[in-house]
C-alpha cells in the first residue's frame, strides 16, 4: 500500500507539472531559494568553521529565512512600501522613477475620489515592475538571503561563547570522516 501511494503521488505530481510547467518551475526555484537561505550557511560553516555554535546556527538560519521570505512576499503584497524603503537598490530607469513620482504626486494632489482611484490603479501598475533589488525576481531571493545568513552566522559565532571541547571533537570527527 505504501509503495502504491508513492507511485500515485508521483504520477499526480507529474501530471500537475505537465499541466502548469511555468508554475512548477517557479515553485521549485522558490523552494530551493528558501532551503538555501535557511540551511546553506549553517551546513557549510558547520563543516569548515570550528567556532560555529548553536546560537550562531540558529541566528544565521533565522536571518536567511527572514530575508528570503521578506523579498519573496513584500514586493507583491506591499509594493509601495517596499519600493519606497529600498528604491536605491531598484533597477528602475530614470523614466520609470519619474513616472512613479508623477503618479504619486498626482494621487495626493487629486481631490476627486474617482480620479484618485484611477491614479492609484496606474500608480500600482507602475510600482510593481520596479519593486525589486537589482532586478532579481522574488523566487530567487536566496541571492540576497544566503550572504545575509553567512554574515549573521559568522558575526554571532565570533561574539558568542565558543563551542565546548566535546562538541568540537564531535565535529572534528565528522570532518575527518567526510574527507
Residue pairs with C-beta under 8 A, 6 or more apart in sequence:
16 24
17 24
26 139
29 139
29 140
30 72
30 138
30 139
32 142
33 68
33 72
33 139
33 140
33 141
33 142
33 145
34 65
34 68
34 69
34 72
34 142
36 142
36 145
36 146
37 64
37 65
37 67
37 68
37 141
37 142
37 145
37 146
37 149
38 61
38 64
38 65
38 68
38 149
39 61
40 64
40 142
40 146
40 149
41 60
41 61
41 64
41 146
41 149
41 150
41 152
41 153
42 52
42 57
42 60
42 61
42 149
42 153
44 150
45 52
45 56
45 57
45 60
45 150
45 153
45 154
45 157
46 52
46 57
46 171
47 171
47 174
47 175
47 178
48 175
49 154
49 157
50 163
50 168
50 171
50 172
51 157
51 158
51 162
51 163
52 153
52 157
52 163
52 171
53 157
53 160
53 161
53 162
53 163
53 167
55 156
55 157
55 160
56 152
56 153
56 154
56 156
56 157
56 160
57 153
59 152
59 153
59 156
60 149
60 150
60 152
60 153
60 154
60 156
61 149
63 148
63 149
63 151
63 152
63 153
64 145
64 146
64 148
64 149
64 152
65 145
67 141
67 144
67 145
67 148
67 149
68 141
68 142
68 144
68 145
69 141
70 141
71 133
71 136
71 138
71 141
71 144
71 145
72 138
72 139
72 141
73 138
74 81
74 82
74 131
75 82
75 83
75 128
75 131
75 132
75 138
76 138
79 124
79 127
79 128
79 131
80 123
80 124
80 127
80 131
82 131
83 90
83 100
83 127
83 130
83 131
86 133
87 97
87 130
89 132
89 133
89 134
90 130
90 131
90 132
90 133
90 134
91 130
91 132
91 134
91 135
92 100
92 130
96 126
96 129
96 130
97 130
99 126
100 123
100 126
100 127
100 130
103 119
103 122
103 123
103 126
104 123
106 119
106 123
107 116
107 119
107 120
107 123
110 116
110 119
132 138
133 144
136 143
136 144
163 171
